Amino acid sequence: MLTLPHPRAHERDFVLRPWLTADPHAELPGRGRVDELLDALDAGHELGGGAA
C-alpha cells in the first residue's frame, strides 16, 4: 500500500527541500509548515542528530 504523504516525509531533506522550492507555503498535514520542518531538520543536523 502506498501512503501519501510518506509517514516520515518530515524527516527527509530530499523530500522537504524540493517541496519547499515548488510551494513556499506548503504544509504537511499533521506536522506543520514545510519551511519550519526543514529548519528543524537542519538544526538537528547541526547538533549531530536528525535523519537524512
N, C-alpha and C positions, 0 to 999 in steps of 0.2 A: 504494500500500500504506500502511496506517495502522499506525504503531508506537506502542505504549503501554507504559510512559510515553514521551512525546516524548523523543528523544535529547538535546535541550537544555533539558529541563524544569528542570534545576538552575540555569540561567541566567536564569530567568523569574520575576520577582517576582509577576506576576499569576497564576502557577501555584502557587508555593510558599506565598504568604500565605493564600489561602483553604483550601489543603490542610492547612496547619498549624492553622487555626481548626477545621476539621472533625475532624482527628485529631492532637492534640498529640504523639503518639508515633510519627507516620508516618516511614517510611524509604523513600528512593528507592533501589531495587536498584542496586548497583554504585556508588553515590555517597555514601550515608550518611543520617544523620538530617535531616529536612526543616528542623527548627529551626536546626541548625548550618549548613546550606546557605544559609538565609535570612540568618543572621548574617554569613556570609562575603560574600554578595552585598551586604548593607547596608554592610559595611566597605569593599568595593570602590567603592561609590558615594561614600562619604565621601572617598576618595582621588582621586576624579575618574575612576575606571575602572569596569569592570563593564559588563554588558549589561542593558538594560531588559526 
